[in-house]
Amino acid sequence: MDRRVSLATRSVRVLIPDQLPTLFEPQKSVMTPHVRASVVGDEDDAAPPERRLTMLALQLAVLEKAASRLGTMGFIWATVVLLGGFAITLGQTDFWCITTLLLVEGARILGRSHELEWQHETTGRAPVSWAVGRVFHWLQLLSASSCAALSLVRLVHQRYGGSEEARVNRHSALDIFYGLALAEALLFLVEKALWEWRVGHHRLLERVAKDCHLATACGAVAVRRFFYDSYSRCLNGSIFDGLHMDLVSYADDLLTAGSHDEQRLGASILAALVESDRFADATLRKIGTSGPAIERLIEMLSWKNASEKDVRRSAAVVVFMLTGRKVNALRVTGIPGAMESVASLLYADLGELNLLGLSILNKLARDHDNCDKIGKTRGLLDRIISYSGIAANGPATGPPTDMRLKAVKQSLRVVKRLASTTGTTGKVLRRELSDIVFTVSNVREVLQQQHDEKDVSELHRLAIEILTNLAMDEEAREMIGGTGGVLSTLVAMFLPEKQEAAPDRHKDAVRVEAGEALAMLALDSRRNCGAIIMAFGGGMERLVEALSDPVVVISAARILRNLCTYAGDEWQLTLRGVTAGVTKVVSGSTLCAQCIGYGVIGHQPFPNLFFLRSETQVLRSIMVEKTKLLNISLGLAAQMLRFMQPGELRASLATAGITDTALARTLVLVLREYSRPSLEVPRIRLYTLELAIALMRSDARFVSLFVELGMEAEQRRVAETTSGLECFNVFSGSVGLSRRAVSVGSLVDSAMELMSQQQACTSRSQIR
């Protein structure tokens, strides 16, 4: 994120990673709606491609039904009028022509229904059904052509025989019959010509399949079958029945009411549609409201036959897309056995199915209740962790494959979501994850992976976030610190030996995350504090230098504060090295207070305050998250004073160009500004009171200054507005963890007591 600040006529631009809420501040639950990118233009409002098939089916059905009605009329006319009324007077030629036409037409009508059945079977089975269907097709054409030819010949010749008197009505009756037979045959031939023109010449089925992203062999079969079913509906019911069909509803019907093969076909149709940007939203809306379809898709996930890998993949793709929406995800997990079916994908011997299973779990884990279900599914956590290792089986013999890296990334995402779960569920999950012996070692492998800088940054960031979240548990914190190589790797990432000349946003984000992890691991852990100090070379120099780095200044200050607070007595001499940074910390905190608007320092205007640092260094400090920097700077300064003598403090303030009055005024104004606890910086009042107490104990002059500046009134206001928000070091969502030993109220009492003692001493001196 680009941050800019202008000073006079000059401006400096510094790249700093986004300062998102960390575990050191409470987080509010914010649901960000998933908005899918709209397709450019009016494609969403246009008719779906399969509408062209249903329209063709309607046109063909109109011709077919018209031909059938004419055939029915001709049959009735022949049996009732000709064979019933003129049977004796009919000539032999007309009798046999009528008989032949009736038999051929009857066979054609019967063969028509069988042709549709065989054509339908052709879409699912290969050569035999296709051959039989083609035979029926050509027989239909042959019968229609023969009927048309025979009727036309009799109409042209008009040789009906018999006496002139007997031919009057019979002649008209025969003309009507032959005309009906000819019209019926011609309509059928027109229907066949339209079929061949649209389906054969224009390849309508292939074009629709391509538009629907069903251009595969299975997709072509699905589209052809959809067309035949639509045509059959138009023939067997109303001619408009086929118009109501669409591919999604058709696939839904195949899934819920079809045979095993039809279910596979329905799943493949849905998979192709949900993977299309154009049709995905509409498809997911329809499938999301179909409980039977979702149940069948979940059932398909657990199919384990080797020949069912494709349908299993299709079902997994649809479920993955469905779980992208919270409502659908809740419907999925509400199905009994759904989590076990998803887990079965992780045991498949196909990398793509494993990846889809992890991706589904990652989306499901966005919901708190689903995290609980994942944790309670037998063996699922162990299986998820097994995919987080860079080496799939045993030691790695070479760079991991792309599929393996994708699986590792998805596994880390799932573990991160589970480890960051809030409440009691999160506490249990973090304990269970840390109890798995491969969790931390697999994360360490990821941190040590350096084969591809482009892909590895996200892996590193995910791995570090997992460690940070797991470290909220005290036992896990100790276990992580005791795992060889973890702390040293984090230190190397936080302060790399070689700094890049140009800013790298991804690497800077990794550095910030590594700093947060180190600060969390140092929290209330004497052993980890010692190990971290040793990982930094046994001294404080590198961390003190990091206070000048705008990218990691907040993380460095947090680490230093936790080391000063929780390291054992054996490190007291080493920790005295932090005093080298007191000038930076005090001047930086005072400057932040000035920038945020708490007051002036030493009655000097802001542009003149450069202290011992150059203008660029000052501007870089300003560019950091000012409030958070002020917060942690106050806390670190309070700890630094424990290792300083009064004379050292005066010298540092003089070096920074800060007067005692300016520093005291800043603390008073901070308390005045934060009259109530803050979500962004929940411990700022506590740190301010700690620093004020440390200053008063270090130098009695600050007691008088605080009394003069009205610190007592501000402290009383703080005492009246204390909150549990200020009592914790770490937060899991809105739940506080790692309660502080000393409360804000106790600090207020201590500060008031110090000022009261000083006032009493002053009064006695005046009396004397």
Residue pairs with C-beta under 8 A, 6 or more apart in sequence:
1 16
1 17
1 18
2 13
2 15
3 13
3 14
3 16
3 623
4 11
4 13
5 11
5 12
5 619
5 622
5 623
7 607
7 615
7 619
8 607
10 615
12 616
12 619
12 620
12 623
14 550
14 619
14 620
14 623
15 503
15 505
15 508
16 508
16 550
16 551
16 623
16 624
17 505
17 508
17 509
17 512
17 551
18 509
19 554
19 624
19 625
19 628
21 27
22 516
23 468
23 469
23 472
23 516
23 520
23 730
23 731
23 732
24 516
24 519
24 558
24 729
24 730
24 731
25 679
25 680
25 681
25 682
25 731
26 679
26 682
26 725
26 731
26 733
26 734
26 736
27 731
27 733
27 734
28 679
28 734
29 733
29 734
31 326
34 324
34 325
36 277
36 280
36 281
37 277
38 44
39 277
39 278
43 278
44 278
44 281
48 212
48 246
48 247
48 279
49 207
49 208
49 211
49 212
50 208
50 212
50 223
50 226
50 245
50 246
50 247
52 204
52 208
53 204
53 205
53 208
53 223
53 226
53 227
53 230
54 230
54 242
54 243
54 245
55 243
56 194
56 198
56 199
56 204
56 227
57 227
57 230
57 231
57 233
57 234
57 242
58 234
58 239
58 240
58 242
58 243
59 194
60 191
60 194
60 195
60 231
60 234
61 231
61 234
61 235
61 239
61 242
62 239
63 187
63 188
63 190
63 191
63 194
64 112
64 188
64 191
64 235
65 235
65 239
66 187
67 184
67 185
67 187
67 188
67 191
68 109
68 184
70 180
70 183
70 184
70 187
71 105
71 109
71 180
71 181
71 184
73 180
74 101
74 105
74 177
74 180
74 181
74 184
75 102
75 105
75 106
77 173
77 176
77 177
77 180
78 98
78 101
78 102
78 177
79 102
81 173
81 177
82 90
82 98
82 173
82 174
82 177
83 90
83 98
85 173
86 169
86 170
86 173
87 95
89 162
89 166
89 170
90 98
90 170
91 160
91 161
91 162
93 159
93 161
94 154
94 160
94 161
94 174
97 150
97 154
98 177
100 150
101 147
101 150
101 151
101 181
104 143
104 146
104 147
105 143
105 147
105 181
105 184
107 139
107 143
108 139
108 140
108 143
108 144
108 147
108 188
111 136
111 139
111 140
111 143
112 140
114 136
115 133
115 136
115 137
115 140
116 228
116 231
116 232
116 235
118 129
118 132
118 133
118 136
119 133
119 137
119 228
120 225
120 228
120 229
120 232
121 129
121 133
122 129
122 130
122 133
122 224
123 221
123 222
123 224
123 225
123 228
124 221
124 225
124 261
124 262
124 265
140 188
140 192
141 189
141 192
144 185
144 188
144 189
144 192
145 185
145 189
147 181
147 182
147 184
147 185
148 181
148 182
148 185
148 186
148 189
150 181
151 178
151 179
151 181
151 182
151 185
152 178
152 182
154 174
154 178
155 175
155 178
155 179
155 182
158 171
160 167
160 170
160 171
160 174
161 167
162 170
198 204
199 205
199 227
205 220
205 223
205 224
205 227
206 215
206 220
208 223
209 215
209 219
209 220
209 222
209 223
212 219
212 223
212 247
212 272
212 273
212 276
212 279
213 219
213 272
213 273
213 275
213 276
213 279
214 220
214 222
214 223
214 268
214 269
214 272
216 268
216 272
218 265
218 268
218 310
219 268
219 269
219 272
221 265
222 247
222 251
222 265
222 268
222 269
225 265
226 245
226 247
226 250
229 245
229 250
230 242
230 245
231 242
233 241
233 242
233 245
234 240
234 241
234 242
247 269
247 273
248 269
248 270
248 273
248 282
248 283
248 286
248 287
249 286
250 266
250 269
251 265
251 266
251 267
251 269
251 270
251 273
252 266
252 286
252 287
252 290
252 293
253 266
254 262
254 263
254 265
254 266
254 269
255 263
255 266
255 267
255 270
255 292
255 293
255 296
255 297
256 290
256 292
256 293
256 296
258 265
258 266
263 296
263 300
263 311
264 308
264 310
264 311
264 314
267 297
267 300
267 311
267 314
267 315
267 318
268 310
268 311
268 314
270 283
270 287
270 297
270 314
270 318
271 313
271 314
271 315
271 317
271 318
273 279
273 280
273 283
274 280
274 283
274 284
274 287
274 317
274 318
274 321
274 322
275 317
275 321
280 321
284 321
284 322
284 324
284 325
284 328
287 293
287 294
287 318
287 322
288 294
288 322
288 325
288 327
288 328
288 331
291 331
294 322
294 328
294 331
294 332
294 335
295 335
297 315
297 318
297 319
297 322
298 315
298 319
298 332
298 335
298 337
298 338
298 341
298 342
299 341
300 308
300 311
300 312
300 314
300 315
301 312
301 315
301 316
301 319
301 341
301 342
301 344
301 345
302 340
302 341
302 344
303 311
303 312
304 344
304 348
309 348
309 350
309 353
312 345
312 348
312 353
313 350
313 352
313 353
313 356
316 345
316 353
316 356
316 357
316 360
317 356
319 332
319 342
319 360
320 356
320 359
320 360
320 363
322 328
322 329
322 331
322 332
323 329
323 332
323 360
323 363
323 364
324 363
326 366
326 367
329 363
329 364
329 366
329 367
329 370
330 367
332 338
332 364
333 339
333 364
333 367
333 369
333 370
333 373
339 364
339 373
339 374
339 377
339 380
340 377
342 357
342 360
342 361
342 364
343 357
343 377
343 379
343 380
343 383
344 357
345 353
345 354
345 356
345 357
345 360
346 354
346 357
346 358
346 380
346 383
346 384
346 387
347 383
348 354
348 357
351 403
351 404
351 407
352 403
354 387
354 407
355 403
355 406
355 407
355 410
358 384
358 387
358 407
358 410
358 411
358 413
358 414
359 410
361 374
361 380
361 384
361 414
362 410
362 413
362 414
362 417
364 370
364 373
364 374
365 371
365 374
365 414
365 417
365 418
366 417
368 421
368 422
368 423
368 425
371 417
371 418
371 421
371 425
371 426
371 429
372 425
372 429
374 380
374 381
374 414
374 418
375 381
375 418
375 425
375 428
375 429
375 432
381 418
381 432
381 433
381 436
382 436
384 411
384 414
384 415
384 418
385 411
385 415
385 433
385 436
385 438
385 439
385 442
386 438
387 407
387 408
387 410
387 411
388 408
388 411
388 412
388 415
388 438
388 439
388 442
388 443
388 446
389 408
389 438
389 441
389 442
389 445
389 446
390 396
390 400
390 404
390 408
390 442
390 445
390 446
390 449
391 400
391 445
392 400
392 404
399 451
399 452
400 408
400 449
400 451
405 455
405 459
408 446
408 459
409 458
409 459
409 462
412 443
412 446
412 459
412 462
412 463
412 466
413 462
415 433
415 439
415 466
416 462
416 465
416 466
416 469
418 429
418 433
419 426
419 429
419 430
419 433
419 466
419 469
419 470
420 426
420 465
420 469
420 732
421 429
421 430
421 732
422 732
422 733
422 734
422 735
423 732
423 733
423 735
426 732
426 733
427 473
427 732
430 469
430 470
430 472
430 473
430 476
431 473
431 475
431 476
433 439
433 470
433 476
434 440
434 470
434 473
434 475
434 476
434 479
434 480
439 470
440 467
440 470
440 479
440 480
440 483
440 486
441 483
443 463
443 466
443 467
443 486
444 483
444 485
444 486
444 489
446 459
446 460
446 462
446 463
447 460
447 463
447 464
447 486
447 489
447 490
447 493
448 485
448 489
449 456
449 459
449 460
450 456
457 506
457 507
457 509
457 510
458 506
460 493
460 510
460 513
461 506
461 509
461 510
461 513
464 490
464 493
464 510
464 513
464 514
464 516
464 517
465 513
465 517
467 480
467 486
467 490
467 517
467 520
467 521
468 513
468 516
468 517
468 520
470 476
470 477
470 480
471 477
471 480
471 517
471 520
471 521
471 523
472 520
472 730
472 732
472 737
472 738
474 524
474 525
474 738
477 520
477 521
477 523
477 524
477 525
477 528
478 525
478 527
478 528
480 486
480 521
481 487
481 521
481 525
481 527
481 528
481 531
482 527
487 518
487 521
487 528
487 531
487 532
487 535
488 535
490 514
490 517
490 518
490 521
490 535
491 514
491 518
491 532
491 535
491 536
493 510
493 511
493 514
494 511
494 514
494 515
494 518
494 546
494 552
494 555
495 511
495 536
495 542
495 543
495 546
495 552
496 511
500 507
508 551
511 551
511 552
511 555
512 551
512 552
512 555
514 555
515 552
515 554
515 555
515 556
515 558
515 559
516 555
516 558
518 532
518 555
518 559
519 555
519 558
519 559
519 562
520 730
521 528
521 532
522 528
522 529
522 532
522 559
522 562
522 563
522 566
523 562
523 566
523 729
523 730
523 738
524 566
524 729
524 738
525 566
526 566
526 567
526 568
529 562
529 563
529 566
529 567
529 568
529 571
530 567
530 568
530 570
530 571
532 559
532 563
533 539
533 540
533 563
533 567
533 571
533 574
536 542
536 543
538 574
539 574
539 577
540 560
540 563
540 574
540 575
540 577
540 578
540 580
540 581
541 577
541 580
543 556
543 559
543 560
543 563
543 578
544 560
544 577
544 578
544 580
544 581
544 584
546 552
546 553
546 555
546 556
547 553
547 556
547 557
547 560
547 581
547 584
547 585
547 588
548 584
548 613
548 617
548 620
549 556
550 620
550 621
550 623
550 624
553 588
553 621
553 624
553 629
554 624
554 625
554 628
554 629
554 632
557 585
557 629
557 632
557 633
557 635
557 636
558 632
560 578
560 581
560 636
560 639
561 632
561 635
561 636
561 639
563 571
563 575
563 578
564 575
564 578
564 636
564 639
564 640
564 642
564 643
565 639
567 575
572 643
575 643
576 643
578 636
578 639
578 640
578 643
579 640
579 643
579 644
579 648
579 652
581 640
582 637
582 640
582 644
582 648
582 649
582 652
583 611
583 612
583 652
583 655
583 656
584 613
585 633
585 636
585 637
585 640
586 633
586 637
586 652
586 653
586 656
586 658
586 663
587 611
587 612
587 613
587 656
587 657
587 658
588 621
588 629
588 633
589 629
589 630
589 633
589 634
589 637
589 666
590 601
590 656
590 658
590 662
590 663
590 666
591 601
591 609
591 618
591 621
591 622
592 621
592 622
592 626
592 627
592 629
592 630
592 633
593 599
593 630
593 666
593 669
593 670
594 600
594 601
594 606
594 609
594 666
595 606
595 622
595 626
596 626
596 627
596 630
596 673
598 666
598 669
598 670
598 673
599 665
599 666
599 669
600 606
600 662
601 609
601 658
601 659
601 662
601 666
602 657
602 658
602 659
602 661
602 662
609 618
609 657
610 618
611 618
611 655
611 656
611 657
611 658
612 655
612 656
612 657
613 621
621 629
627 680
627 681
627 684
628 680
628 681
630 670
630 681
630 684
631 681
631 683
631 684
631 687
632 687
634 667
634 670
634 684
634 687
634 688
634 690
634 691
635 683
635 686
635 687
635 690
635 691
637 691
637 694
638 687
638 690
638 691
638 693
638 694
641 649
641 691
641 694
641 695
641 698
642 694
644 652
644 698
646 698
646 699
649 695
649 698
649 699
650 699
653 659
653 660
653 663
660 699
660 701
660 702
660 705
661 705
661 709
663 695
664 695
664 702
664 705
664 706
664 709
664 711
665 709
667 688
667 691
667 692
667 695
667 706
667 711
668 706
668 709
668 710
668 711
668 714
670 684
670 685
670 688
671 685
671 688
671 689
671 711
671 714
671 715
671 717
671 718
672 714
674 681
674 684
674 685
674 688
675 717
675 718
675 721
676 721
676 723
677 685
677 721
677 722
677 723
677 725
677 726
678 684
679 725
682 725
682 726
682 728
682 731
683 726
683 729
685 718
685 726
685 744
686 726
686 740
686 744
686 747
689 715
689 718
689 744
689 747
689 748
689 751
690 747
692 702
692 706
692 711
692 751
693 747
693 750
693 751
693 754
695 702
696 702
696 703
696 706
696 751
696 754
696 755
696 758
697 754
700 758
703 754
703 755
703 758
704 758
704 762
706 712
706 755
707 755
707 758
707 759
711 751
711 755
712 752
712 755
715 748
715 751
715 752
716 748
718 744
718 748
719 744
719 745
719 748
722 743
722 744
722 745
724 736
725 736
726 743
726 744
727 736
727 739
727 740
727 743
727 744
728 736
728 737
728 738
728 739
728 740
729 737
729 738
729 739
729 740
730 736
730 737
730 738
731 737
